[in-house]
Amino acid sequence: MNPLHHIDAALQEIDDEVQMILMNIKLSLNDKDALMLPIVRYKKVLAQTKEDLEYLIANPPVQEGGCGMAKHRKD
């Protein structure tokens, strides 16, 4: 499973949906704004998620010495 592939596909679907709304001449500008606002917010969240995943793939977290609780253990 490649999550980046799925995010890219979702972003493309959002772009297509926005284009359909923009090209609809029957809708007023206010209606277009109302329809696109939640879509644009969703796109922003997906774009940030993609950016975060790309960063984590390029820079995986490193665990040194096991879990953090081991630091507080008295042996």
N, C-alpha and C positions, 0 to 999 in steps of 0.2 A: 504494500500500500504506500503510495506516495502522496502525502498530504498537500505538497506544493502543487501537484497536478490538479487536485480537486479544487484548491483555492483559485488557481488560474482559470479553471473552467467556470467557477462561480463568478469571478470578476468579469469574464467575457459575457456571461449571461446578463449580468447587471448592466454592462455597457450597451448590450443589444436592447434591453428593456428601456433604458434611458433614451436611446435613439428613437425607439418606437413612440415614446411619449412626446419627444420633441417634434417628430414629423407629423403628428396627428393635428391636422388643421382645425378639427372640430373643437378642440379644447382651448379654453382661454389661458392666458399666461398664469393667472392665479391657480387654475386647476392643475396646470402642468407643475407649478411649484409645489402644490400640495401633494401631488402624486410622487414627485421625485425626492422630496425631503427625506422620507424614511429609507428610500433606496440608496441615496447618497450617504446617509449615516451608516447603513449596512456595509456599503462599499469601503468606507473609511476604516471600519473595524476589520474587515477582511484584509485590506491592504496592510494594516499594522500587524495583523497576525502573520501574514506572509513574511513581512520584514523580520519579525521576531524569530520565526522558524528558520529563515535563511541565516540569521546570525547564530542561532544555536547549532545549526548544522556546521557552519564554518568554525565555530568556537565552542565545542562541547564542554560542559561543566566537568571539572576535575574534582574528584573526591579524594582527599588525602587523609589517611588515617581512619577510614571508616566513617561512621556517623558522628555527628556533632556531640552526642551525649558522652562519647568516650573521653572527651576532654575533661569532663567533670567527675569522672570516676576516680575513687581513691583506692588504689591497689595496695 
